[in-house]
Structure formats: structure tokens, C-alpha cells
Amino acid sequence: MKFAIAVFAAPHAPAARRALRFAEAVLGSGHEIVRLFFYQDGVHNACNSIVTPQDETNLAREWREFISTQRLDAVVCIAAALRRGVLDQEEAQRYDRTAACVDQPWELSGLGQLHDAIQSADRLISFGGD
């Protein structure tokens, strides 16, 4: 089965951890992830400048490692990211900002990427959001 997974929750929220564990289980069961799409506060999962307390799980790092190791397509909604100051190098330069916190394996792109993933998947599973 092919899954598209949408993450609306920030890395400190339980829903973001559940999304990662679900994604791991999907691949562990022999299924496919068409795309991971990070939207609303979920865009913070792509930020490499998050500092996690030592006694907590660094979920942003776990997402990065999982996506890299599994060679997954991980898209961060550009509109939601810009609104929250979650920028890659190109957007930081475009908007004359001094810092970028998004790099590989993440890609900033539009909401159309979620629509495309839904069309390609058998199921859309979302985590977080209101």
C-alpha cells in the first residue's frame, strides 16, 4: 500500500512522534511512503536550529535521519515555513534574512505537492492540526 503522510504538529508535540513511529512501521511492514508533507507547525520538524533538552528525544534529528536513511521525499510547505521563519538558504537570501535552518533532506515547496501525493497514494494519514 502507498501512503502519503501529512504532519501538522511541531516536534515537541506527541503527534509528531506518533507520525514518525507510524512512518517507520509503514516501511517496516513493506509498504511505501509516497511523500511526507510538513504543514502548519509541522514545518518546525525541518528546522536544524532547534535545541532539544538533553533529557528529551530530539525528534527533529530523528526525522532528518529517518528521511535521509530511507531516501524519502520530504516536503515542507513553503508558505507555512515562511510565516514561521523556517527558511532554507535560498529563501533566507531572497528575504534578506541572516539565518537559514532548513537543508537536505528537506525541500521547501507548495501545497500542490500534498495534492500530488494524495493522488499517488492509496491513503493519506495526517497527524496533528486543529
Secondary structure, 3 states (H helix, E strand, C coil): CEEEEEECCCCCCHHHHHHHHHHHHHHHCCCEEEEEEECHHHHHHHCCCCCCCCCCCCHHHHHHHHHHHHCCCEEEEHHHHHHCCCCEHHHHHHCCCCCCCECCCEEEECCHHHHHHHHHCCEEEEECCC
